[in-house]
Each structure stands twice: as C-alpha cells, then as structure tokens.
Amino acid sequence: MAAPADIVKSLRSFVAAHGGSAKAVLQPVARGAVRITVVAEDGVLGDRVVRDLATAQAVVEALPDVTVSEWDREVTSIATPQQGHWKKMAGWVARQTRFPRARNER
C-alpha cells in the first residue's frame, strides 16, 4: 500500500516544526476512515484521516521519526491540546454555561 504523498508531506512538516519526533495513534473513526493522531515531541497534537488501516500504517512507515503508539500514560502525559481545542471538539456542548471550563483554559 502506497502512502498518500500529501498526507506524508504535511505530517513530515508538522513533526519537523514541533520537535522532530512524534508518536502516532491509529484510530478507526468510521467505516472507511482511520484517524492518524500525531503527538509531537513538544506535546502539540495534529491529525489526518485516511481511508483504511493499511494506508495509515503506510503513512507512519514513510515517516522515520514517527512511531506507532497507543493512548498510554507516556503519550497522554505529553499531549498538550492548544487553546480552544476542547471547544472545537465539543461543539454545541462548549457553548453551555453550566459546564466547567477545560483544565488548560482556566
């Protein structure tokens, strides 16, 4: 399986801009879609979606400074979502006034 060049290029530049190495978590998100979540050395999160697990694995193999991982203690302890990430991911829930603010936005 060949890795899509545009996805490899974008992840390569992301990793280079954020410390030079990263961990990738491969997550099936829907029928025919796998999210590659990249946690860079400095903790910044990035992601791309590809059509299947074989393509996701090919993308990671094309990036020598990226290793496949899981959402384990090592990865979650360095992951640092950017300001506004929680609101973006929560959608309508983030506009509620009765919920507490995210830990990194207090």
Phi and psi restraints in degrees (range 20) as a CNS / XPLOR table:
assign (resid 1 and name C) (resid 2 and name N)
       (resid 2 and name CA) (resid 2 and name C) 1.0 -87.9 20.0 2
assign (resid 2 and name N) (resid 2 and name CA)
       (resid 2 and name C) (resid 3 and name N) 1.0 137.9 20.0 2
assign (resid 2 and name C) (resid 3 and name N)
       (resid 3 and name CA) (resid 3 and name C) 1.0 -79.5 20.0 2
assign (resid 3 and name N) (resid 3 and name CA)
       (resid 3 and name C) (resid 4 and name N) 1.0 136.2 20.0 2
assign (resid 3 and name C) (resid 4 and name N)
       (resid 4 and name CA) (resid 4 and name C) 1.0 -61.3 20.0 2
assign (resid 4 and name N) (resid 4 and name CA)
       (resid 4 and name C) (resid 5 and name N) 1.0 124.4 20.0 2
assign (resid 4 and name C) (resid 5 and name N)
       (resid 5 and name CA) (resid 5 and name C) 1.0 -60.3 20.0 2
assign (resid 5 and name N) (resid 5 and name CA)
       (resid 5 and name C) (resid 6 and name N) 1.0 -38.2 20.0 2
assign (resid 5 and name C) (resid 6 and name N)
       (resid 6 and name CA) (resid 6 and name C) 1.0 -66.7 20.0 2
assign (resid 6 and name N) (resid 6 and name CA)
       (resid 6 and name C) (resid 7 and name N) 1.0 -36.8 20.0 2
assign (resid 6 and name C) (resid 7 and name N)
       (resid 7 and name CA) (resid 7 and name C) 1.0 -72.1 20.0 2
assign (resid 7 and name N) (resid 7 and name CA)
       (resid 7 and name C) (resid 8 and name N) 1.0 -42.5 20.0 2
assign (resid 7 and name C) (resid 8 and name N)
       (resid 8 and name CA) (resid 8 and name C) 1.0 -60.3 20.0 2
assign (resid 8 and name N) (resid 8 and name CA)
       (resid 8 and name C) (resid 9 and name N) 1.0 -44.6 20.0 2
assign (resid 8 and name C) (resid 9 and name N)
       (resid 9 and name CA) (resid 9 and name C) 1.0 -62.3 20.0 2
assign (resid 9 and name N) (resid 9 and name CA)
       (resid 9 and name C) (resid 10 and name N) 1.0 -44.9 20.0 2
assign (resid 9 and name C) (resid 10 and name N)
       (resid 10 and name CA) (resid 10 and name C) 1.0 -67.5 20.0 2
assign (resid 10 and name N) (resid 10 and name CA)
       (resid 10 and name C) (resid 11 and name N) 1.0 -40.5 20.0 2
assign (resid 10 and name C) (resid 11 and name N)
       (resid 11 and name CA) (resid 11 and name C) 1.0 -70.2 20.0 2
assign (resid 11 and name N) (resid 11 and name CA)
       (resid 11 and name C) (resid 12 and name N) 1.0 -35.0 20.0 2
assign (resid 11 and name C) (resid 12 and name N)
       (resid 12 and name CA) (resid 12 and name C) 1.0 -61.8 20.0 2
assign (resid 12 and name N) (resid 12 and name CA)
       (resid 12 and name C) (resid 13 and name N) 1.0 -44.8 20.0 2
assign (resid 12 and name C) (resid 13 and name N)
       (resid 13 and name CA) (resid 13 and name C) 1.0 -69.8 20.0 2
assign (resid 13 and name N) (resid 13 and name CA)
       (resid 13 and name C) (resid 14 and name N) 1.0 -35.0 20.0 2
assign (resid 13 and name C) (resid 14 and name N)
       (resid 14 and name CA) (resid 14 and name C) 1.0 -62.2 20.0 2
assign (resid 14 and name N) (resid 14 and name CA)
       (resid 14 and name C) (resid 15 and name N) 1.0 -48.4 20.0 2
assign (resid 14 and name C) (resid 15 and name N)
       (resid 15 and name CA) (resid 15 and name C) 1.0 -63.1 20.0 2
assign (resid 15 and name N) (resid 15 and name CA)
       (resid 15 and name C) (resid 16 and name N) 1.0 -42.4 20.0 2
assign (resid 15 and name C) (resid 16 and name N)
       (resid 16 and name CA) (resid 16 and name C) 1.0 -62.2 20.0 2
assign (resid 16 and name N) (resid 16 and name CA)
       (resid 16 and name C) (resid 17 and name N) 1.0 -36.6 20.0 2
assign (resid 16 and name C) (resid 17 and name N)
       (resid 17 and name CA) (resid 17 and name C) 1.0 -76.4 20.0 2
assign (resid 17 and name N) (resid 17 and name CA)
       (resid 17 and name C) (resid 18 and name N) 1.0 -15.3 20.0 2
assign (resid 17 and name C) (resid 18 and name N)
       (resid 18 and name CA) (resid 18 and name C) 1.0 -124.8 20.0 2
assign (resid 18 and name N) (resid 18 and name CA)
       (resid 18 and name C) (resid 19 and name N) 1.0 42.7 20.0 2
assign (resid 18 and name C) (resid 19 and name N)
       (resid 19 and name CA) (resid 19 and name C) 1.0 111.5 20.0 2
assign (resid 19 and name N) (resid 19 and name CA)
       (resid 19 and name C) (resid 20 and name N) 1.0 -13.8 20.0 2
assign (resid 19 and name C) (resid 20 and name N)
       (resid 20 and name CA) (resid 20 and name C) 1.0 93.7 20.0 2
assign (resid 20 and name N) (resid 20 and name CA)
       (resid 20 and name C) (resid 21 and name N) 1.0 -12.5 20.0 2
assign (resid 20 and name C) (resid 21 and name N)
       (resid 21 and name CA) (resid 21 and name C) 1.0 -144.7 20.0 2
assign (resid 21 and name N) (resid 21 and name CA)
       (resid 21 and name C) (resid 22 and name N) 1.0 162.9 20.0 2
assign (resid 21 and name C) (resid 22 and name N)
       (resid 22 and name CA) (resid 22 and name C) 1.0 -161.1 20.0 2
assign (resid 22 and name N) (resid 22 and name CA)
       (resid 22 and name C) (resid 23 and name N) 1.0 165.0 20.0 2
assign (resid 22 and name C) (resid 23 and name N)
       (resid 23 and name CA) (resid 23 and name C) 1.0 -110.7 20.0 2
assign (resid 23 and name N) (resid 23 and name CA)
       (resid 23 and name C) (resid 24 and name N) 1.0 140.3 20.0 2
assign (resid 23 and name C) (resid 24 and name N)
       (resid 24 and name CA) (resid 24 and name C) 1.0 -117.0 20.0 2
assign (resid 24 and name N) (resid 24 and name CA)
       (resid 24 and name C) (resid 25 and name N) 1.0 131.3 20.0 2
assign (resid 24 and name C) (resid 25 and name N)
       (resid 25 and name CA) (resid 25 and name C) 1.0 -110.0 20.0 2
assign (resid 25 and name N) (resid 25 and name CA)
       (resid 25 and name C) (resid 26 and name N) 1.0 122.2 20.0 2
assign (resid 25 and name C) (resid 26 and name N)
       (resid 26 and name CA) (resid 26 and name C) 1.0 -96.4 20.0 2
assign (resid 26 and name N) (resid 26 and name CA)
       (resid 26 and name C) (resid 27 and name N) 1.0 120.4 20.0 2
assign (resid 26 and name C) (resid 27 and name N)
       (resid 27 and name CA) (resid 27 and name C) 1.0 -130.0 20.0 2
assign (resid 27 and name N) (resid 27 and name CA)
       (resid 27 and name C) (resid 28 and name N) 1.0 114.2 20.0 2
assign (resid 27 and name C) (resid 28 and name N)
       (resid 28 and name CA) (resid 28 and name C) 1.0 -63.8 20.0 2
assign (resid 28 and name N) (resid 28 and name CA)
       (resid 28 and name C) (resid 29 and name N) 1.0 126.9 20.0 2
assign (resid 28 and name C) (resid 29 and name N)
       (resid 29 and name CA) (resid 29 and name C) 1.0 -114.5 20.0 2
assign (resid 29 and name N) (resid 29 and name CA)
       (resid 29 and name C) (resid 30 and name N) 1.0 -20.1 20.0 2
assign (resid 29 and name C) (resid 30 and name N)
       (resid 30 and name CA) (resid 30 and name C) 1.0 -163.8 20.0 2
assign (resid 30 and name N) (resid 30 and name CA)
       (resid 30 and name C) (resid 31 and name N) 1.0 172.4 20.0 2
assign (resid 30 and name C) (resid 31 and name N)
       (resid 31 and name CA) (resid 31 and name C) 1.0 -65.6 20.0 2
assign (resid 31 and name N) (resid 31 and name CA)
       (resid 31 and name C) (resid 32 and name N) 1.0 117.2 20.0 2
assign (resid 31 and name C) (resid 32 and name N)
       (resid 32 and name CA) (resid 32 and name C) 1.0 81.9 20.0 2
assign (resid 32 and name N) (resid 32 and name CA)
       (resid 32 and name C) (resid 33 and name N) 1.0 23.9 20.0 2
assign (resid 32 and name C) (resid 33 and name N)
       (resid 33 and name CA) (resid 33 and name C) 1.0 -149.6 20.0 2
assign (resid 33 and name N) (resid 33 and name CA)
       (resid 33 and name C) (resid 34 and name N) 1.0 134.2 20.0 2
assign (resid 33 and name C) (resid 34 and name N)
       (resid 34 and name CA) (resid 34 and name C) 1.0 -128.9 20.0 2
assign (resid 34 and name N) (resid 34 and name CA)
       (resid 34 and name C) (resid 35 and name N) 1.0 128.0 20.0 2
assign (resid 34 and name C) (resid 35 and name N)
       (resid 35 and name CA) (resid 35 and name C) 1.0 -91.0 20.0 2
assign (resid 35 and name N) (resid 35 and name CA)
       (resid 35 and name C) (resid 36 and name N) 1.0 130.2 20.0 2
assign (resid 35 and name C) (resid 36 and name N)
       (resid 36 and name CA) (resid 36 and name C) 1.0 -101.3 20.0 2
assign (resid 36 and name N) (resid 36 and name CA)
       (resid 36 and name C) (resid 37 and name N) 1.0 104.1 20.0 2
assign (resid 36 and name C) (resid 37 and name N)
       (resid 37 and name CA) (resid 37 and name C) 1.0 -95.8 20.0 2
assign (resid 37 and name N) (resid 37 and name CA)
       (resid 37 and name C) (resid 38 and name N) 1.0 123.4 20.0 2
assign (resid 37 and name C) (resid 38 and name N)
       (resid 38 and name CA) (resid 38 and name C) 1.0 -108.8 20.0 2
assign (resid 38 and name N) (resid 38 and name CA)
       (resid 38 and name C) (resid 39 and name N) 1.0 125.5 20.0 2
assign (resid 38 and name C) (resid 39 and name N)
       (resid 39 and name CA) (resid 39 and name C) 1.0 -106.8 20.0 2
assign (resid 39 and name N) (resid 39 and name CA)
       (resid 39 and name C) (resid 40 and name N) 1.0 108.4 20.0 2
assign (resid 39 and name C) (resid 40 and name N)
       (resid 40 and name CA) (resid 40 and name C) 1.0 -73.3 20.0 2
assign (resid 40 and name N) (resid 40 and name CA)
       (resid 40 and name C) (resid 41 and name N) 1.0 167.8 20.0 2
assign (resid 40 and name C) (resid 41 and name N)
       (resid 41 and name CA) (resid 41 and name C) 1.0 -56.3 20.0 2
assign (resid 41 and name N) (resid 41 and name CA)
       (resid 41 and name C) (resid 42 and name N) 1.0 -34.4 20.0 2
assign (resid 41 and name C) (resid 42 and name N)
       (resid 42 and name CA) (resid 42 and name C) 1.0 -87.3 20.0 2
assign (resid 42 and name N) (resid 42 and name CA)
       (resid 42 and name C) (resid 43 and name N) 1.0 4.2 20.0 2
assign (resid 42 and name C) (resid 43 and name N)
       (resid 43 and name CA) (resid 43 and name C) 1.0 95.3 20.0 2
assign (resid 43 and name N) (resid 43 and name CA)
       (resid 43 and name C) (resid 44 and name N) 1.0 -9.4 20.0 2
assign (resid 43 and name C) (resid 44 and name N)
       (resid 44 and name CA) (resid 44 and name C) 1.0 -71.1 20.0 2
assign (resid 44 and name N) (resid 44 and name CA)
       (resid 44 and name C) (resid 45 and name N) 1.0 138.6 20.0 2
assign (resid 44 and name C) (resid 45 and name N)
       (resid 45 and name CA) (resid 45 and name C) 1.0 -96.1 20.0 2
assign (resid 45 and name N) (resid 45 and name CA)
       (resid 45 and name C) (resid 46 and name N) 1.0 141.7 20.0 2
assign (resid 45 and name C) (resid 46 and name N)
       (resid 46 and name CA) (resid 46 and name C) 1.0 -141.9 20.0 2
assign (resid 46 and name N) (resid 46 and name CA)
       (resid 46 and name C) (resid 47 and name N) 1.0 156.7 20.0 2
assign (resid 46 and name C) (resid 47 and name N)
       (resid 47 and name CA) (resid 47 and name C) 1.0 -152.8 20.0 2
assign (resid 47 and name N) (resid 47 and name CA)
       (resid 47 and name C) (resid 48 and name N) 1.0 157.1 20.0 2
assign (resid 47 and name C) (resid 48 and name N)
       (resid 48 and name CA) (resid 48 and name C) 1.0 -142.2 20.0 2
assign (resid 48 and name N) (resid 48 and name CA)
       (resid 48 and name C) (resid 49 and name N) 1.0 153.8 20.0 2
assign (resid 48 and name C) (resid 49 and name N)
       (resid 49 and name CA) (resid 49 and name C) 1.0 -116.4 20.0 2
assign (resid 49 and name N) (resid 49 and name CA)
       (resid 49 and name C) (resid 50 and name N) 1.0 133.1 20.0 2
assign (resid 49 and name C) (resid 50 and name N)
       (resid 50 and name CA) (resid 50 and name C) 1.0 -123.1 20.0 2
assign (resid 50 and name N) (resid 50 and name CA)
       (resid 50 and name C) (resid 51 and name N) 1.0 173.4 20.0 2
assign (resid 50 and name C) (resid 51 and name N)
       (resid 51 and name CA) (resid 51 and name C) 1.0 -78.4 20.0 2
assign (resid 51 and name N) (resid 51 and name CA)
       (resid 51 and name C) (resid 52 and name N) 1.0 -26.1 20.0 2
assign (resid 51 and name C) (resid 52 and name N)
       (resid 52 and name CA) (resid 52 and name C) 1.0 -157.5 20.0 2
assign (resid 52 and name N) (resid 52 and name CA)
       (resid 52 and name C) (resid 53 and name N) 1.0 171.9 20.0 2
assign (resid 52 and name C) (resid 53 and name N)
       (resid 53 and name CA) (resid 53 and name C) 1.0 -65.2 20.0 2
assign (resid 53 and name N) (resid 53 and name CA)
       (resid 53 and name C) (resid 54 and name N) 1.0 -36.8 20.0 2
assign (resid 53 and name C) (resid 54 and name N)
       (resid 54 and name CA) (resid 54 and name C) 1.0 -62.5 20.0 2
assign (resid 54 and name N) (resid 54 and name CA)
       (resid 54 and name C) (resid 55 and name N) 1.0 -40.3 20.0 2
assign (resid 54 and name C) (resid 55 and name N)
       (resid 55 and name CA) (resid 55 and name C) 1.0 -66.6 20.0 2
assign (resid 55 and name N) (resid 55 and name CA)
       (resid 55 and name C) (resid 56 and name N) 1.0 -41.9 20.0 2
assign (resid 55 and name C) (resid 56 and name N)
       (resid 56 and name CA) (resid 56 and name C) 1.0 -60.8 20.0 2
assign (resid 56 and name N) (resid 56 and name CA)
       (resid 56 and name C) (resid 57 and name N) 1.0 -43.6 20.0 2
assign (resid 56 and name C) (resid 57 and name N)
       (resid 57 and name CA) (resid 57 and name C) 1.0 -65.3 20.0 2
assign (resid 57 and name N) (resid 57 and name CA)
       (resid 57 and name C) (resid 58 and name N) 1.0 -36.7 20.0 2
assign (resid 57 and name C) (resid 58 and name N)
       (resid 58 and name CA) (resid 58 and name C) 1.0 -65.3 20.0 2
assign (resid 58 and name N) (resid 58 and name CA)
       (resid 58 and name C) (resid 59 and name N) 1.0 -38.1 20.0 2
assign (resid 58 and name C) (resid 59 and name N)
       (resid 59 and name CA) (resid 59 and name C) 1.0 -62.5 20.0 2
assign (resid 59 and name N) (resid 59 and name CA)
       (resid 59 and name C) (resid 60 and name N) 1.0 -47.9 20.0 2
assign (resid 59 and name C) (resid 60 and name N)
       (resid 60 and name CA) (resid 60 and name C) 1.0 -64.6 20.0 2
assign (resid 60 and name N) (resid 60 and name CA)
       (resid 60 and name C) (resid 61 and name N) 1.0 -39.1 20.0 2
assign (resid 60 and name C) (resid 61 and name N)
       (resid 61 and name CA) (resid 61 and name C) 1.0 -64.6 20.0 2
assign (resid 61 and name N) (resid 61 and name CA)
       (resid 61 and name C) (resid 62 and name N) 1.0 -26.9 20.0 2
assign (resid 61 and name C) (resid 62 and name N)
       (resid 62 and name CA) (resid 62 and name C) 1.0 -78.9 20.0 2
assign (resid 62 and name N) (resid 62 and name CA)
       (resid 62 and name C) (resid 63 and name N) 1.0 -7.8 20.0 2
assign (resid 62 and name C) (resid 63 and name N)
       (resid 63 and name CA) (resid 63 and name C) 1.0 -113.3 20.0 2
assign (resid 63 and name N) (resid 63 and name CA)
       (resid 63 and name C) (resid 64 and name N) 1.0 100.1 20.0 2
assign (resid 63 and name C) (resid 64 and name N)
       (resid 64 and name CA) (resid 64 and name C) 1.0 -64.7 20.0 2
assign (resid 64 and name N) (resid 64 and name CA)
       (resid 64 and name C) (resid 65 and name N) 1.0 -22.3 20.0 2
assign (resid 64 and name C) (resid 65 and name N)
       (resid 65 and name CA) (resid 65 and name C) 1.0 -96.0 20.0 2
assign (resid 65 and name N) (resid 65 and name CA)
       (resid 65 and name C) (resid 66 and name N) 1.0 10.2 20.0 2
assign (resid 65 and name C) (resid 66 and name N)
       (resid 66 and name CA) (resid 66 and name C) 1.0 -119.8 20.0 2
assign (resid 66 and name N) (resid 66 and name CA)
       (resid 66 and name C) (resid 67 and name N) 1.0 131.7 20.0 2
assign (resid 66 and name C) (resid 67 and name N)
       (resid 67 and name CA) (resid 67 and name C) 1.0 -118.4 20.0 2
assign (resid 67 and name N) (resid 67 and name CA)
       (resid 67 and name C) (resid 68 and name N) 1.0 147.5 20.0 2
assign (resid 67 and name C) (resid 68 and name N)
       (resid 68 and name CA) (resid 68 and name C) 1.0 -74.9 20.0 2
assign (resid 68 and name N) (resid 68 and name CA)
       (resid 68 and name C) (resid 69 and name N) 1.0 138.2 20.0 2
assign (resid 68 and name C) (resid 69 and name N)
       (resid 69 and name CA) (resid 69 and name C) 1.0 -142.5 20.0 2
assign (resid 69 and name N) (resid 69 and name CA)
       (resid 69 and name C) (resid 70 and name N) 1.0 -174.9 20.0 2
assign (resid 69 and name C) (resid 70 and name N)
       (resid 70 and name CA) (resid 70 and name C) 1.0 -124.1 20.0 2
assign (resid 70 and name N) (resid 70 and name CA)
       (resid 70 and name C) (resid 71 and name N) 1.0 173.5 20.0 2
assign (resid 70 and name C) (resid 71 and name N)
       (resid 71 and name CA) (resid 71 and name C) 1.0 -79.4 20.0 2
assign (resid 71 and name N) (resid 71 and name CA)
       (resid 71 and name C) (resid 72 and name N) 1.0 70.2 20.0 2
assign (resid 71 and name C) (resid 72 and name N)
       (resid 72 and name CA) (resid 72 and name C) 1.0 -99.8 20.0 2
assign (resid 72 and name N) (resid 72 and name CA)
       (resid 72 and name C) (resid 73 and name N) 1.0 -177.7 20.0 2
assign (resid 72 and name C) (resid 73 and name N)
       (resid 73 and name CA) (resid 73 and name C) 1.0 -59.3 20.0 2
assign (resid 73 and name N) (resid 73 and name CA)
       (resid 73 and name C) (resid 74 and name N) 1.0 -40.9 20.0 2
assign (resid 73 and name C) (resid 74 and name N)
       (resid 74 and name CA) (resid 74 and name C) 1.0 -60.7 20.0 2
assign (resid 74 and name N) (resid 74 and name CA)
       (resid 74 and name C) (resid 75 and name N) 1.0 -45.0 20.0 2
assign (resid 74 and name C) (resid 75 and name N)
       (resid 75 and name CA) (resid 75 and name C) 1.0 -74.1 20.0 2
assign (resid 75 and name N) (resid 75 and name CA)
       (resid 75 and name C) (resid 76 and name N) 1.0 -46.3 20.0 2
assign (resid 75 and name C) (resid 76 and name N)
       (resid 76 and name CA) (resid 76 and name C) 1.0 -67.4 20.0 2
assign (resid 76 and name N) (resid 76 and name CA)
       (resid 76 and name C) (resid 77 and name N) 1.0 -26.1 20.0 2
assign (resid 76 and name C) (resid 77 and name N)
       (resid 77 and name CA) (resid 77 and name C) 1.0 -73.6 20.0 2
assign (resid 77 and name N) (resid 77 and name CA)
       (resid 77 and name C) (resid 78 and name N) 1.0 -23.5 20.0 2
assign (resid 77 and name C) (resid 78 and name N)
       (resid 78 and name CA) (resid 78 and name C) 1.0 -99.7 20.0 2
assign (resid 78 and name N) (resid 78 and name CA)
       (resid 78 and name C) (resid 79 and name N) 1.0 -15.3 20.0 2
assign (resid 78 and name C) (resid 79 and name N)
       (resid 79 and name CA) (resid 79 and name C) 1.0 -66.5 20.0 2
assign (resid 79 and name N) (resid 79 and name CA)
       (resid 79 and name C) (resid 80 and name N) 1.0 125.2 20.0 2
assign (resid 79 and name C) (resid 80 and name N)
       (resid 80 and name CA) (resid 80 and name C) 1.0 -129.2 20.0 2
assign (resid 80 and name N) (resid 80 and name CA)
       (resid 80 and name C) (resid 81 and name N) 1.0 94.0 20.0 2
assign (resid 80 and name C) (resid 81 and name N)
       (resid 81 and name CA) (resid 81 and name C) 1.0 -61.1 20.0 2
assign (resid 81 and name N) (resid 81 and name CA)
       (resid 81 and name C) (resid 82 and name N) 1.0 144.2 20.0 2
assign (resid 81 and name C) (resid 82 and name N)
       (resid 82 and name CA) (resid 82 and name C) 1.0 -72.0 20.0 2
assign (resid 82 and name N) (resid 82 and name CA)
       (resid 82 and name C) (resid 83 and name N) 1.0 159.8 20.0 2
assign (resid 82 and name C) (resid 83 and name N)
       (resid 83 and name CA) (resid 83 and name C) 1.0 -53.7 20.0 2
assign (resid 83 and name N) (resid 83 and name CA)
       (resid 83 and name C) (resid 84 and name N) 1.0 135.3 20.0 2
assign (resid 83 and name C) (resid 84 and name N)
       (resid 84 and name CA) (resid 84 and name C) 1.0 89.0 20.0 2
assign (resid 84 and name N) (resid 84 and name CA)
       (resid 84 and name C) (resid 85 and name N) 1.0 -9.9 20.0 2
assign (resid 84 and name C) (resid 85 and name N)
       (resid 85 and name CA) (resid 85 and name C) 1.0 -61.3 20.0 2
assign (resid 85 and name N) (resid 85 and name CA)
       (resid 85 and name C) (resid 86 and name N) 1.0 -44.0 20.0 2
assign (resid 85 and name C) (resid 86 and name N)
       (resid 86 and name CA) (resid 86 and name C) 1.0 -62.4 20.0 2
assign (resid 86 and name N) (resid 86 and name CA)
       (resid 86 and name C) (resid 87 and name N) 1.0 -42.3 20.0 2
assign (resid 86 and name C) (resid 87 and name N)
       (resid 87 and name CA) (resid 87 and name C) 1.0 -65.4 20.0 2
assign (resid 87 and name N) (resid 87 and name CA)
       (resid 87 and name C) (resid 88 and name N) 1.0 -42.1 20.0 2
assign (resid 87 and name C) (resid 88 and name N)
       (resid 88 and name CA) (resid 88 and name C) 1.0 -62.1 20.0 2
assign (resid 88 and name N) (resid 88 and name CA)
       (resid 88 and name C) (resid 89 and name N) 1.0 -43.7 20.0 2
assign (resid 88 and name C) (resid 89 and name N)
       (resid 89 and name CA) (resid 89 and name C) 1.0 -76.4 20.0 2
assign (resid 89 and name N) (resid 89 and name CA)
       (resid 89 and name C) (resid 90 and name N) 1.0 -27.7 20.0 2
assign (resid 89 and name C) (resid 90 and name N)
       (resid 90 and name CA) (resid 90 and name C) 1.0 -81.9 20.0 2
assign (resid 90 and name N) (resid 90 and name CA)
       (resid 90 and name C) (resid 91 and name N) 1.0 -20.3 20.0 2
assign (resid 90 and name C) (resid 91 and name N)
       (resid 91 and name CA) (resid 91 and name C) 1.0 63.4 20.0 2
assign (resid 91 and name N) (resid 91 and name CA)
       (resid 91 and name C) (resid 92 and name N) 1.0 -129.8 20.0 2
assign (resid 91 and name C) (resid 92 and name N)
       (resid 92 and name CA) (resid 92 and name C) 1.0 -62.9 20.0 2
assign (resid 92 and name N) (resid 92 and name CA)
       (resid 92 and name C) (resid 93 and name N) 1.0 -27.8 20.0 2
assign (resid 92 and name C) (resid 93 and name N)
       (resid 93 and name CA) (resid 93 and name C) 1.0 -63.4 20.0 2
assign (resid 93 and name N) (resid 93 and name CA)
       (resid 93 and name C) (resid 94 and name N) 1.0 -33.8 20.0 2
assign (resid 93 and name C) (resid 94 and name N)
       (resid 94 and name CA) (resid 94 and name C) 1.0 -66.5 20.0 2
assign (resid 94 and name N) (resid 94 and name CA)
       (resid 94 and name C) (resid 95 and name N) 1.0 -20.7 20.0 2
assign (resid 94 and name C) (resid 95 and name N)
       (resid 95 and name CA) (resid 95 and name C) 1.0 -87.8 20.0 2
assign (resid 95 and name N) (resid 95 and name CA)
       (resid 95 and name C) (resid 96 and name N) 1.0 1.5 20.0 2
assign (resid 95 and name C) (resid 96 and name N)
       (resid 96 and name CA) (resid 96 and name C) 1.0 -75.0 20.0 2
assign (resid 96 and name N) (resid 96 and name CA)
       (resid 96 and name C) (resid 97 and name N) 1.0 147.6 20.0 2
assign (resid 96 and name C) (resid 97 and name N)
       (resid 97 and name CA) (resid 97 and name C) 1.0 -96.8 20.0 2
assign (resid 97 and name N) (resid 97 and name CA)
       (resid 97 and name C) (resid 98 and name N) 1.0 -12.3 20.0 2
assign (resid 97 and name C) (resid 98 and name N)
       (resid 98 and name CA) (resid 98 and name C) 1.0 -89.1 20.0 2
assign (resid 98 and name N) (resid 98 and name CA)
       (resid 98 and name C) (resid 99 and name N) 1.0 -7.4 20.0 2
assign (resid 98 and name C) (resid 99 and name N)
       (resid 99 and name CA) (resid 99 and name C) 1.0 -95.0 20.0 2
assign (resid 99 and name N) (resid 99 and name CA)
       (resid 99 and name C) (resid 100 and name N) 1.0 146.0 20.0 2
assign (resid 99 and name C) (resid 100 and name N)
       (resid 100 and name CA) (resid 100 and name C) 1.0 -70.0 20.0 2
assign (resid 100 and name N) (resid 100 and name CA)
       (resid 100 and name C) (resid 101 and name N) 1.0 158.9 20.0 2
assign (resid 100 and name C) (resid 101 and name N)
       (resid 101 and name CA) (resid 101 and name C) 1.0 -73.9 20.0 2
assign (resid 101 and name N) (resid 101 and name CA)
       (resid 101 and name C) (resid 102 and name N) 1.0 156.9 20.0 2
assign (resid 101 and name C) (resid 102 and name N)
       (resid 102 and name CA) (resid 102 and name C) 1.0 -64.4 20.0 2
assign (resid 102 and name N) (resid 102 and name CA)
       (resid 102 and name C) (resid 103 and name N) 1.0 152.1 20.0 2
assign (resid 102 and name C) (resid 103 and name N)
       (resid 103 and name CA) (resid 103 and name C) 1.0 -56.0 20.0 2
assign (resid 103 and name N) (resid 103 and name CA)
       (resid 103 and name C) (resid 104 and name N) 1.0 -38.4 20.0 2
assign (resid 103 and name C) (resid 104 and name N)
       (resid 104 and name CA) (resid 104 and name C) 1.0 -88.0 20.0 2
assign (resid 104 and name N) (resid 104 and name CA)
       (resid 104 and name C) (resid 105 and name N) 1.0 6.1 20.0 2
assign (resid 104 and name C) (resid 105 and name N)
       (resid 105 and name CA) (resid 105 and name C) 1.0 -121.8 20.0 2
assign (resid 105 and name N) (resid 105 and name CA)
       (resid 105 and name C) (resid 106 and name N) 1.0 20.6 20.0 2
